[in-house]
Amino acid sequence: MKTHLLAVVIGLFMLNPTATARPYSLSDSTHQSNKAIKDLLDLPVGSGNFTFNLYGDFGYVVGPQRTHTYYDPALGDTVTAFGRRDFTSYPLYANQFSLSYAFVQAQYEIENKLRFRLALHTGHIVDALYVEETPSTKIIRELALYYHLNPKWAMEIGIFPSYFGAEIVLNKENLHATRAYIADFTPDYEAGVRLHYKPNEYNTFSAMVLNGWHVILLFNTISAPE
């Protein structure tokens, strides 16, 4: 028997889609190009600009519920929770209001020179996708330095959202309010070093050395670069 899940988005608030609000965006390696929604705060500081942004969405989901047992790596034990749904990052629970995803972001950028970005997040999507991370690292959406070596080459180091996948954690950028099962089989975040080459305005090539697939911290002694 097929079960049908109906998601009704009750509220959505956002103050800037940010440069990483798409699965792959050249604006990640340049200045933000989408200014349809202004930054909440934009101040000139020294040779650059400091910006501050907020994003969040919540909803009410109607659907079947049952007892779900899963292994929680943070606790190192099996956990049983009534209502938690299998194989999805949002919604985790049905028949209730829930925060899908929210983040706050601060950024300092000197155009064509460098960009430092710190973003912290929370919500059901974070609870599901970052379950194997430590409490101190799971709250980090992005902590990265982007440095332009010259007009065509740039290097990025830190923790950042992934380029890959048909859907991303920002529900407003996806086709549906709820996340597809297949979306959770692609990495939503990465940690490591990325080298970008931009020969023209239409193409960007990237080489990456990462801690792994969907991994911030390595918990073994064997390096697993990708």
N, C-alpha and C positions, 0 to 999 in steps of 0.2 A: 504494500500500500504506500502510495506516495504521500508525503506530508508536505503541506504548503505553508510557507512562512510569509507573513505580511508584516512589513516594516513601515511604520508611519513616522516620518521625520517631523518632530514637533518644533524643534528650534534649531537655528543655525546662526552663529555670529562669527564674524571674521573681520579683521582689520589688516588686510594685505594677504594675497595668496602666496607670497614669498617666491624666491627664485627656484626653490626645490619643489614646487607644487605640481610638477609633472614628472612622469616616468623618466623622460630624458629631455633636458632643456639646455640649450646653449647658454641661457642666461646664468647657469651655474658657473660658467667660466668667464663671464663678463659682468657688466652692471645689470641690475634688474631692468627688464624691458617693459614689463606689464605694469603700468602705473594707473590703471583704471580705478584701483582702490588705493588711496594714499596710505603712507606709513602713519601709524599712530603718533610716532614721534620721529622727527628728522631734524637733527641739529648739526651745524658745521662745527667740527672740532679739529683744530690744527689744520693740516693739509687735507683732511678727509671729512667724512660724514658719519655721525652716529645715528642709527635708526633702531626703533623698538617696535615690535609687532606682536599681535595676539591672534590666535585662531582657536575655534572650538565648535563642536557640533554634538548635539544630544538628540535622543529620540525615544519613542515608545514602540516596543516590538511585541506583536501578538503571535503566539505560536505554541506548539506542544512543549511540555517540560517533563523531565524524568531525572532520576539519579544518575550522576556521571562520576566515575572513578578514574583518576588520572595520577600520574607521578609528577610531583613537584620537585624539581632539582634544587631549588632554593632551600626547601625543608629537608630534602633527602628522604622523603617518605611518600607513601601513597595517600592521596586526599580524596574524600568523597564529598561532593557538593550537589545538592538538589537544584535542578533547573539549569545547571551549566550545560551548554550545547557542545556537541562533538565537532571536531574538524573545522572550526571557523574562529576567526579572531573578532568578528563583530556581526551580530550581537552575541555576547557570551551567555546572556540570560534573557528569557522571554517574559512577557506580561509585567513589565515594569519600565519606568523611566530609567535611562542610563546615559552616561557620558561616553560617547564613542571615542572621541579623541580631542585633545586640547594641548596647545603649547604656547609658551612665551619665548620670544626670540630677541636677542640684542646683537647688533652687528656694527662693526666699525670698518669702513672701506675707504681706501685711497684709490680712486679710479685708475685703472690700468697699472696699478702697483701691487696692492695687497688687500686682503679682506679677512677679517677675523669674525667668526660667528659662533655664538653660544645660544643653544635652544634647549629648553627643558620641557618634557611632555608628560601626560598622564591619560588615563582612560582605559576602556575595555581592550582596545587594540594593543595598547602597551602591555597590559596584564597577560595577554595571550602570546604575543610575539617575542617578548623579552623574558619569558619565564625562566630561561636558563642563565640569565645574567644576574649579577649581584645587585642588591638593592641600590647601591651607589651608582652603578653604571646603567641600570634600566631606565632611569629618569632622563638620560641624556639623549636627546634627539640629534643634536649636532654640536660638536666641539672641534672646530677645524680652522686651520690657517690656509688661505689660498694666496699664492705668491706668483706674480707675473715675472718670469725670467726675461722675457722680451715680448714684442708684440704678438708672436706666434706660439711661444712656449710658456707653459705655466705648471706649477707643482702645487699639490694639495696634500695636506697631512692631517690626520686626526680621525674623528668619528663623524660619519656623514650618512644621509639617506642614500639608498641604492638607486642606480640608474635602471635596474632591470625590473621587468614585471608588467603585466597587463593592467594591474590596479595598484594604487598606492594607499597610504594610510589616511590621506585627506579625502573624505567621502565626497566632497563637492566636485572633485576632479574625476570621479568614476561614473560609470553608467547607472549604478544602482546605489541606494542608500546603505544596503548591507554588502558585506564583502563576499566575493565568490570563493568557493573552496579552492580553486586552482591558484588564487592569488597568494595563498599561504604556503605554496610550494616554491616561491621565488623569494630571494632575499630582500628585505625591506631596509636593511641598514648594513653598513660596512665599517671597518676600521683598518687603517693602514695608510698607504701612500698612493696617490694617483698622479700620473704625468699626462698632461694634455697638450696636444698639438693642433692648432687651428690654422690651417693654410689659407682659408678664406671664410667669408661670413656664413657659408652654407654647410661646412663640414668641420667636425672636430673628431680627432682620433685620441684615444686614451689607453694607457698601459697602467695596470694596477698591480700592486703587491699588497695583499690583504691577509688578515689573520685567519680568514676562512669564510665559509658560506653562512651568512647570517650570524656572525660572531664578533663580539667586541673584545673579550678577554679569552685567551687560551688557557685551558685548565689541564694541559698535559705538557710534557717536556719536548715534544716533537713539533717543530714549526710546520705550519700548514699554509704556506703562501699560495695565493691564487693569481 
